[in-house]
Amino acid sequence: MSKKKGLSLEEKRTRMMEIFFESKDVFQLKDIEKIAPKTKGISPMTVKDVLQSLVDDNMVDCERVGTSNYYWAFPSKALNAREHKLEELQKQTSEAKQRKESLHKAVEKSKVGRQDTKERSSLLKERQALRDERTQLLEELEKYRECDPEVIQEMKKSNVVAKDAVSRWTDNVFAIKSWTKKKFSFDDSRINKAFGIPEDFDYMD
């Protein structure tokens, strides 16, 4: 019989936020340490760290009164925090789009009978950087997915721009390969080796 899988950090964070949203009350750490394991199945040993991560992300407010810390969170507060994160992600996506446009111009320039392999190699690296950035954005979106589905849906829509950029860069790389074949009669293997293109290079799903 397999051992029951524990909650992930994001599941714990989501369930702890439910404690605040459902009660709309103010708690001390000792209160959360009692409630979280009993009602939400969060391990007692992780309650303090999970709560602190929510405070660090401005999802939960914390105020020290006397010798005690008091914690609270309301839906409007969490929504504002997520909207701020959305704005940051949209800004990053916009910057990625601008870099994509600059690289597109560079690719067009490299097609005009030039054999500057260093330039093409640089373009491939920039394309990979765009793919990595898109992956990072998707991971950020996933982090906030369970907290507010409607907000996250808007974030996913904005991220489509990055995916389209990667697809167009893939078009550009294949265009370079096609031009090189016609110009110098090179086969795919030789072109890939010359320009540092992976053998399994293809469009993203």
Secondary structure, DSSP 8 states (H G I E B T S, - for coil): --------HHHHHHHHHHHHHHH---EEHHHHHHHHHHHH---GGGHHHHHHHHHHTTSSEEEEETTEEEEE--HHHHHHHHHHHHHHHHHHHHHHHHHHHHHHHHHHHHTTT---HHHHHHHHHHHHHHHHHHHHHHHHHHHTTTT-HHHHHHHHHHHHHHHHHHHHHHHHHHHHHHHHHHHH---HHHHHHHHT--TT-----
